[in-house]
Amino acid sequence: MLFQHRALFCAAMLGGSLLAGHTSAFAERSERFSGIFYGEHGTTTKPTGRVDALFYPAAHVLRYSITWDKLSGPVTAAHFHGPARKGHDAPAVISIDGPYKSPVTGSVSVNQDQEDMLHNGTLYVNLHTHAHPSGEARAQLAQ
C-alpha cells in the first residue's frame, strides 16, 4: 500500500513538472521600449508625456500606451514614423488609431523592417495637431 501511494505521488510530481515545463516553454518573451515627448518643428509649446511599449518578437506585435499633455490643442493624428534618428524626419509607417484622448493604448503588428527600426532606435511616435500638422510632439523609442 505504501508503495502504491509513493508511486502515485512520484507520478503526480513528474506530471506536474512536465506540465510546468510545457507552460514555460510557451511563455512569450517581451522587450520594453519607451520614449519621452519633446516639441519639434519649431513648436513653442513644451509637451510632456511618454510612450511605453512592449514588443513580442514571436508574435511580431507591439503593444503601446501613450500619454501626453501641454500641446497647443487636441491631437488630430498619431503615427509611428521611421527610420530616423532624433533630429531627422521620416515617413509614417504605422497609424495609431484614435480617438486621441490621453492615454491611448493599443497594439499593432510589425513587419521585419519596422522591427529593425524599433531595435535600431529609429522608430518614433509623432503627435499631430491643427497648429502643427507636420507634428508637434515626438518620442523616440529606445530600450
N, C-alpha and C positions, 0 to 999 in steps of 0.2 A: 504494500500500500504506500509506504514512504517513497519507494522507487517511482511509482506512478505519479505522485504529486511532484517529485523532483523533476521527472521527465516533462510533465505538463508545464511546470514553472520555466524550465530551460527553453521549451518550445515557444512559450509566450514571450520570453525575453528576446529570443532570436528574431521572432516575427516582428516585435516592436522595434528592434534596432534596424532591421531591414526596411521597415516602413519609414522610420525616421530618415534613413539614408536616402530612400526613394524621394521623400518630400524635399530634402535639402538639395538633391540633385537638380530639382526643377525650380528651386527658388531663384528668382531673377535678380541679377546684379544691376545696380543703377549707379550713375555717375552724377555728381552735383555740379551745377553751373550757376553763376549769379552775375549780376551787374547792377551798378548804381546809375540812376539817371542824372544827366547833366544837360545844360542847354547847348543847342548848336544852331548853325546857320544864322548867327548874329542875333539871337534872341536876347532880350533884356530881362526876361524872367529868370528866376532861379528855381527850376523844377527840382522836386525831391521825389524819392521813391526808388523802387528797385524791381528787378526781375529775379525770381528764384526758379530754378528749373531742375528737373530730374530727367536724365536720359537713360532709356532702357535699350541697350545695344542689341539684345537678342530680338526684340520686337521692333526696333527702329522707330521708337516712339519718344517724343519729348513732351513731358508734362510741365506746365508753367503756371506761375502765379505772378501777376504784375500789379504793383501798387504805384500810385503817383499822386502828386498834389502840386499846387502853386504853378499851374500852367496858365496861359493867357485866356483860356476858355476851354470848353468841352473838347475831348478827343473826338476827332471825326474819322480817323482811320489809324490802324496799328498794324505793323508788319515786322517780320524778321527780315533783315537785309544782309547781304553778303556777296562775295567775300570782300572785306575791307578792314584794315586796321583803324584804330582810333585816329580821327582827323581826316579820314578819307571816306567818300561815299560809295555806295554800291546799290544795285537794284534790289527791289523787294523780291524775296524768294519764297516766302510763306506768309499768307494772310492770317491775321489774328481776328477771329470773329468777335463782333460786339454782342450785346450793347456795351459801349465803352464807359463804364462806371467803375471806378476803382473800388475793390480789386477785381481784376479779370483773371479767371482761371480757365484752363483748357488743356488739350493735348493735340498734337499734330504728328503725322507720320513724316519721317525724314528720309530722303534718299542718300546715297553714298556721298555725293558732292556736299550736301548740306551737313551731313555728319562730319565730314572732313573740315568744313568751316567751323563747326562747333568746337572740335578738338584743336584746331589751329588758332582759336581766338579771333576769328574773322567774321563771326556771326554777331549781329547786334539787333536790338529792338528799337524801333523808331516810333514815337507817338506824334501824330499829325493833328494840327488844329486849324481852324479857319484863318487865324492870323499868320500861321506858319504852315502852309500846305506841303512844303518840302520836308517838314519835320521840325518839331520844337524841342523834343527831349529824346536823348539817346542813351541806351545802356548797352555797353559792350560786354558780351558774355565771356566768362573765364572760369576755370576750375579753381 
